[in-house]
Amino acid sequence: MFSYWLDLWSLTPDGAPIHTPTSDLLPVLRDGKHAMLKVARAAEEERGHQLMVWWNGQGAARVLKHEGAALLMERLGSGPSLVTLAQAGEDNQATRILCGTAARLHAPRAQPYPELVPLDHWFRALEAAASDGGLLARSWETAQDLLRRPQQVCPLHGDIHHGNVLRSSQGRWLAIDPKGLIGERTFDFANVLCNPTLDHARRPGRLAQQATVLAEAARLSRRRLLQWTVAYAGLSAAWHLEDGQKQQAQKVMELGEIALAEL
């Protein structure tokens, strides 16, 4: 699956392959420098590749080559991760780093952005699950209100969290693995409050504190951020239920209830 791209771009394997449900990755060397080859197996990943090219290394890993389903980018992961930082008691610092990276991703650019998926399309899974009632229904009601009146619309990463922003060898925190959406800027921060793990995110007082830190750092309405967190928690739960992951769905719905209580 990698041989064509290895030959085309004169790459040398430099580690074990990584396989996800939607892509295959391989650490490589290019002219003696560390890089990562990613080959998409889903349209969502290919849209993400195009967005990475558009970002041009501003807030995201620098793209070295791109053709079709394949993307060659700088390899990240130098030093402690944001997951480690948050779990070591530096939650505020990790959140501010994520906000700084997101600000660079969301900054206006002169070039037209690539074709992206409207955010409301993503929420169809929640619409389908809303008939189950409870938090799912409340989340869908909240999502509809937000989606009807979006604010500060821009290209979105779609999956910003502690594991998708990594440190480069130059010490910059850069994003990987975007989903390629277009919608309200605040949405991109809701997943931060659901990470680095659901157990960590559900600690007493954690969501309230990080919502305050995040709203200040990203210059957002705290209330609107919490509303998007309720909407996102329902959407995430709907996805987990589709995959038969009832325990994960229950945890994220509990997080949604915490966000609701803060409103």
Secondary structure, DSSP 4 states (H G I P E B T S, - for coil): --HHHHHHTT-EE-S--EE-SSEEEEEEEETTEEEEEEEE-SHHHHHHHHHHHHHTTSSBPPEEEEETTEEEEE----SS-HHHHHHTT-HHHHHHHHHHHHHHHHS--SSPP---EEHHHHTHHHHHHGGG-HHHHHHHHHHHHHHHS--SEEEE-S--STTSEEE-TTS-EEE-----EEEETTHHHHGGGG-S-HHHHTSTTHHHHHHHHHHHHHT--HHHHHHHHHHHHHHHHHHHHHTT-HHHHHHHHHHHHHHHHH-
